[in-house]
Amino acid sequence: MNKHCVGFFVVAFVMLFFSVAVEAAQNNPPIRKDESLRRGETRETLDQNLFRDARVKKAYQVAKDIPWVLDSIYCYCHCDVFSKHKSLLSCYVDDHAAM
């Protein structure tokens, strides 16, 4: 096989790869955050490094990463009765979730 044939196959492969990638991107649009269900918690979550337990650290990091999800979930610990909690996200603005 000469240099021109190899070059042709490389260019053809690259074109095929990008056409498949473009088609996949068009069929799977990026996920968008749905902020419409938020319950109104606007306070910052606590820093995960304030805690020693690895599971608690991970939970606080997740709360920091996806606050719009946790703010759309009702908190079933009834902390809203005793404090200013608005959603599950509210448990992560203080040490309530670590207890």
Secondary structure by P-SEA (a helix, b strand, c coil): ccaaaaaaaaaaaaaaaaaaaaaaaaaccccccccccccccccccccccccccaaaaaaaaaaaacaaaaaaccccccccccccccccccccccccccc
